Amino acid sequence: MIDLHCHLLPGVDDGSRSVEQSVQVLEMMQEAGVTSVCLTPHHSVGRMAGGIPEAHDHQFAALRRRAPRGIRLLRGVELMLDRPLTSGITGQPGLTLAGTRYILVEFPRLVALPAVGAALHQIVQLGLVPVLAHPERYRACTPDAVRLWKSVGAVMQVDATTLLSARPGRGQRARALLAAGLADIMAADNHGDDRMLGTAYRYLGEMGGEHQADLLARRNPGAILSGEPLEPVPPLALKTRLLDRLKQMLSEEE
């Protein structure tokens, strides 16, 4: 599996606080079958004038020295679109996922629906492909809205653990995207905790979604890294009552 969204660059945002904590999480990820991880600390357009902070380079070097062998560490950022992106900013190194044309972005929680489509379209006009992190967090996220966002060229990344959340709101919206065939990739969005891509991957497989799980967690993330076209993910409906099985799985892992 390939996880393109996590906060394991130690001590730079609200994620992992230390190299030791990050190494522990990376070991768990590797044990679950993850082979590549993109470190995507929070950043914002408003703070991009100075480029990627030098501290990020130092922390990446420190983590790479102690990371488990056999797991590939990549770099990017999760960019908050707090103001319009410009061509001067898009040319800065370290902004995109592993140096590709794909850029992981997010919006303020209460963003207006028209603003999302306009900002995503602007990024495409600059020659990049926006990967919208956890669209299910936004109340404006309906299947119709996401179809519009995808029509301008955006990629949808759902959070793996949110996808399986039995709580209303985000979990329902994430499952609605999966049921409509609108999710493109999934990622753990790990913040130095126990959120794992493997849990969702295994659960989808048990629910008859082996093909979808493979596309969401392996093939499409791999296509992003290699610059190949993403494959459409067939619709998969997850009934809420089936989430009881997930709770059992989680208790077994503890």
HELIX and SHEET records of a PDB file:
HELIX    1   1 VAL A   19  ALA A   32  1                                  14    
HELIX    2   2 VAL A   45  GLY A   50  5                                   6    
HELIX    3   3 GLU A   54  ARG A   66  1                                  13    
HELIX    4   4 SER A   87  THR A   90  1                                   4    
HELIX    5   5 LEU A   97  GLY A   99  5                                   3    
HELIX    6   6 LEU A  113  GLN A  125  1                                  13    
HELIX    7   7 PRO A  135  ARG A  137  5                                   3    
HELIX    8   8 PRO A  143  SER A  151  1                                   9    
HELIX    9   9 ALA A  160  LEU A  163  1                                   4    
HELIX   10  10 ARG A  170  ALA A  179  1                                  10    
HELIX   11  11 LEU A  197  GLU A  206  1                                  10    
HELIX   12  12 GLU A  210  ASP A  214  1                                   5    
HELIX   13  13 LEU A  215  ARG A  219  3                                   5    
HELIX   14  14 ASN A  220  SER A  226  1                                   7    
HELIX   15  15 THR A  240  LEU A  242  5                                   3    
HELIX   16  16 LEU A  243  GLU A  253  1                                  11    
SHEET    1   A 3 ILE A   2  CYS A   6  0                                        
SHEET    2   A 3 SER A  36  LEU A  39  1                                        
SHEET    3   A 3 ARG A  72  ARG A  75  1                                        
SHEET    1   B 6 HIS A  42  SER A  44  0                                        
SHEET    2   B 6 GLU A  78  MET A  80  1                                        
SHEET    3   B 6 TYR A 102  GLU A 106  1                                        
SHEET    4   B 6 VAL A 129  ALA A 133  1                                        
SHEET    5   B 6 VAL A 155  ASP A 159  1                                        
SHEET    6   B 6 ILE A 185  ALA A 187  1                                        
END                                                                             
